[in-house]
């Protein structure tokens, strides 16, 4: 079977037909077909995630390196498996030894070594160092804003830009009236949500480092978002909390909790302008590459903090890249 047919069906919105097509292809036991089925289900049929993970396991046993990497990502995230860094890294090593080049480069980054002695690189991955966050330092008391210098290395920043770049789309905002998302003239930058099938262990480690840096549960983290601004692109002043006095937010807050904290990591600094502005507090901040900034969207007693109004100012020269992580007050 030609697996590109399934991609075409999916692009046309015929997800069920694509699923059936891939199931027939995978029934032969072909590793590539099983991997394609796994990725399709995990991306487009989250209701069939268990089947997708099973297909990934079968594909990895059949020798597909990308499927072995999918398993590593899901193990690290604790989705469908018990979260276990050692097991996740072993799955990554399996992907590497099956010859999947992206996993090989990933293991080199995680180990800090560009050699190809894969088992030695696996042994060199320093899990505690990857999980450890530098100390947070207060920048402002109202709203509560903190900075973390050298939160991630330049190499990690470059890696995350490369990972997110292919998935960038025009950014959307929540619709306070009807719920869901929509486009607004006040937001002109690009964004992408790195869902697990597009993610990797570098993102998983950084998410855990953010949890340790803020003292908040990883279970409360939304999907990690990446932001890209070209010269002149902006995100006008806005709040990240969800004001449930608007009907579109009532169900969201009731089911998934309030968005209590925003964490920003600066992935580059070779641009002019582009500061993060808090207009009511009268400050602008521009971190260096690898620095982080996080701020609370609520007061310590849980009330919405209107002082947390902020904006992504437009770069006047060069491109701006950020990692953005929203954190709720209950499991997402």
C-alpha positions in Angstrom: 0.0 0.0 0.0 1.1 3.6 -0.7 1.1 5.3 2.7 1.0 8.7 1.1 -2.6 7.9 0.3 -3.4 8.0 4.0 -1.8 11.5 4.3 -3.9 12.7 1.4 -7.1 11.4 3.0 -6.3 13.0 6.3 -5.5 16.3 4.5 -9.0 16.1 2.9 -10.6 15.7 6.3 -11.3 12.0 5.7 -9.8 10.8 9.0 -11.9 7.7 9.4 -11.1 6.6 5.8 -7.4 7.2 6.5 -7.6 5.2 9.7 -9.1 2.2 7.9 -6.5 2.4 5.1 -3.6 2.4 7.6 -5.1 -0.4 9.6 -5.2 -2.6 6.5 -1.6 -1.7 5.7 -0.5 -2.4 9.2 -2.3 -5.8 9.3 0.6 -7.2 7.3 3.0 -6.5 10.2 5.1 -4.1 8.2 7.0 -1.8 10.6 6.6 1.3 8.5 2.9 0.8 8.1 2.5 0.1 11.9 4.5 3.3 12.6 2.3 5.3 10.3 -0.8 4.0 11.9 0.5 4.8 15.4 1.4 8.4 14.5 -1.9 8.9 12.7 -3.9 7.6 15.6 -2.0 9.6 18.2 -2.2 12.8 16.2 -5.7 12.6 14.8 -7.6 10.0 16.9 -6.8 10.7 20.5 -9.8 8.6 21.4 -7.8 5.6 20.0 -4.6 6.5 21.8 -4.3 3.0 23.4 -4.4 1.5 19.9 -1.9 4.0 18.7 0.6 3.2 21.5 0.1 -0.5 20.8 0.8 0.0 17.1 4.0 2.0 18.1 5.1 -0.9 20.2 4.6 -3.4 17.4 6.3 -1.1 14.9 9.4 -0.8 17.2 9.6 -4.6 17.6 9.5 -4.8 13.8 12.5 -2.5 13.6 11.0 1.0 13.1 13.2 3.6 14.8 10.6 6.4 14.7 8.1 4.3 16.6 10.6 3.5 19.3 11.1 7.2 19.7 7.4 7.7 20.0 7.4 5.2 22.9 10.3 7.1 24.5 8.3 10.3 24.4 5.1 8.8 25.8 7.0 7.0 28.6 8.8 10.3 29.6 5.4 12.0 29.7 3.8 9.2 31.7 1.0 8.9 29.1 0.0 5.2 28.6 3.0 4.2 30.8 4.4 4.9 34.2 6.7 7.9 33.8 10.3 6.7 34.1 13.3 8.5 32.8 15.5 5.5 32.7 13.0 3.5 30.7 12.4 6.4 28.4 16.1 6.8 27.7 16.4 3.1 27.0 13.6 3.5 24.5 15.5 6.4 23.0 18.6 4.3 22.7 16.5 1.6 21.0 15.4 4.2 18.4 19.0 5.3 18.0 20.3 1.8 17.5 17.5 1.2 14.9 19.2 4.0 12.9 16.6 6.8 13.3 18.8 9.9 12.8 16.7 12.5 14.8 17.0 10.2 17.8 20.7 10.0 17.3 21.1 13.8 17.3 18.8 14.0 20.3 20.9 11.6 22.3 24.0 13.5 21.4 22.5 16.7 22.7 21.2 15.0 25.9 24.7 13.5 26.6 26.7 16.6 25.6 28.8 14.4 23.3 28.8 14.2 19.5 30.4 10.8 19.3 28.6 7.7 18.0 29.3 5.3 20.8 25.5 5.2 21.5 25.5 3.1 24.6 28.2 5.2 26.2 26.2 8.4 25.3 23.1 6.8 26.9 25.2 6.2 30.1 26.4 9.9 30.1 22.9 11.5 30.2 22.8 13.2 33.6 19.2 13.1 34.6 19.5 15.2 37.8 21.3 17.9 35.9 18.6 18.0 33.2 15.9 18.3 35.9 17.6 20.9 38.0 16.5 24.5 37.6 18.7 27.5 38.5 17.2 29.6 41.3 14.3 32.0 40.5 14.8 35.6 41.5 12.0 38.1 42.1 11.7 40.9 39.5 8.5 42.6 40.8 6.2 42.1 43.7 3.0 43.2 42.0 2.3 41.4 39.7 4.5 38.6 41.0 7.2 38.2 38.4 10.4 36.1 38.6 13.4 35.6 36.4 15.7 32.6 36.0 19.1 33.3 34.4 20.7 30.6 32.3 17.6 28.3 32.5 18.7 26.4 29.4 21.8 26.2 27.3 22.1 27.9 23.9 22.3 24.4 22.3 18.9 23.5 23.8 17.4 26.8 22.6 18.6 26.2 19.1 17.2 22.6 19.3 13.8 23.9 20.4 13.6 26.4 17.6 14.4 23.7 15.0 11.8 21.4 16.6 9.0 23.9 16.5 9.7 25.8 13.2 8.0 23.3 10.9 4.8 23.4 12.9 4.3 27.2 13.1 0.9 28.6 12.1 -0.8 32.0 12.7 -1.5 32.3 16.4 -5.0 32.2 17.8 -6.6 33.4 21.0 -9.4 32.1 23.2 -12.9 33.4 22.3 -14.4 34.8 25.6 -17.9 34.8 24.2 -18.3 31.4 22.6 -15.3 29.4 23.8 -12.9 27.8 21.5 -10.2 29.7 19.6 -10.3 32.4 16.9 -8.0 34.8 15.1 -7.7 38.4 16.3 -6.1 41.5 14.8 -4.5 42.1 18.2 -2.3 39.0 17.7 -0.2 38.7 14.6 2.6 36.4 15.6 2.9 32.6 14.8 2.6 29.8 17.3 2.5 26.0 17.6 1.6 23.5 20.3 4.1 20.7 20.5 1.8 17.6 21.0 3.5 14.4 22.1 3.8 12.8 18.7 5.8 15.8 17.6 7.8 16.2 20.8 10.9 14.6 22.2 12.8 14.0 25.5 14.4 17.5 25.4 11.0 19.0 25.7 10.1 16.5 28.4 13.2 17.4 30.4 12.6 21.1 30.0 9.0 20.8 31.2 10.1 19.0 34.3 12.8 21.6 34.9 10.0 24.3 34.6 8.0 22.4 37.2 11.0 22.3 39.5 11.8 26.0 38.9 8.2 27.1 39.8 7.4 24.5 42.4 4.2 23.6 40.5 3.0 20.2 39.5 3.8 18.9 36.0 0.3 17.5 36.0 -1.0 21.0 35.8 1.0 21.9 32.7 -0.8 22.6 29.4 0.7 21.5 26.1 3.9 23.5 25.6 3.7 26.3 23.1 6.3 28.0 21.0 6.0 31.5 19.7 7.6 33.2 16.7 7.6 36.9 15.9 8.8 38.5 12.7 9.6 42.2 12.6 6.4 44.2 13.3 4.4 41.2 14.6 2.9 41.6 18.1 0.6 40.3 20.7 -1.3 43.3 22.1 -1.8 43.7 25.9 -3.8 40.8 27.3 -4.3 38.6 30.3 -3.5 34.9 30.4 -6.0 34.1 33.1 -9.4 33.0 32.0 -12.0 35.4 33.3 -15.0 33.2 34.0 -17.3 36.2 34.1 -17.3 35.6 30.3 -19.6 32.8 29.2 -16.9 31.2 26.9 -14.6 30.6 29.9 -17.0 29.2 32.4 -16.8 25.6 31.3 -13.1 25.7 30.6 -12.3 26.9 34.1 -14.7 24.5 35.7 -13.3 21.5 33.9 -9.6 22.3 33.5 -8.9 24.9 36.1 -7.6 28.5 36.1 -4.5 29.4 34.2 -2.5 30.6 37.2 1.0 31.0 35.9 2.8 31.8 32.6 6.4 30.7 32.0 8.4 32.2 29.2 11.8 31.0 28.0 13.8 33.2 25.6 15.1 31.0 22.8 17.2 33.8 21.1 18.3 37.3 21.7 19.6 38.4 18.3 16.8 40.8 17.7 15.9 44.4 18.5 12.8 45.5 20.4 10.4 42.6 21.1 10.3 43.0 24.9 7.7 41.5 27.2 5.9 44.5 28.5 3.7 44.8 31.7 2.1 48.2 30.9 0.2 48.5 34.3 3.4 47.8 36.2 5.5 50.1 33.9 8.2 47.6 33.0 9.6 45.9 29.9 11.8 42.8 30.0 14.0 41.2 27.4 15.8 38.0 28.5 19.1 36.7 27.1 19.1 33.5 25.1 18.3 30.7 27.6 16.9 32.9 30.3 13.4 32.5 31.6 10.7 34.7 33.0 7.6 33.6 34.9 4.7 35.5 36.4 1.5 34.7 38.3 -1.8 35.5 36.7 -3.5 35.3 40.1 -2.9 36.7 43.6 -1.8 34.3 46.3 -5.4 33.9 47.4 -6.5 32.9 43.9 -8.1 36.1 42.8 -7.4 37.2 39.2 -4.5 39.7 39.2 -5.4 42.4 36.7 -1.8 43.8 37.1 -0.6 40.8 35.1 -1.7 42.5 31.9 1.2 42.0 29.4 2.1 42.2 25.8 4.6 40.7 23.4 6.1 43.8 21.7 7.1 43.6 18.1 10.7 43.1 17.2 12.0 46.0 15.1 14.8 44.0 13.6 15.3 40.2 13.5 13.1 37.3 14.6 12.0 36.5 18.2 11.5 33.0 19.4 10.0 32.0 22.8 8.8 28.9 24.6 5.5 29.6 26.5 4.1 27.4 29.1 0.8 27.9 30.8 0.1 26.2 34.2 -3.4 25.6 35.6 -4.5 25.0 39.2 -5.7 21.4 38.6 -4.6 18.5 36.4 -5.1 19.3 32.7 
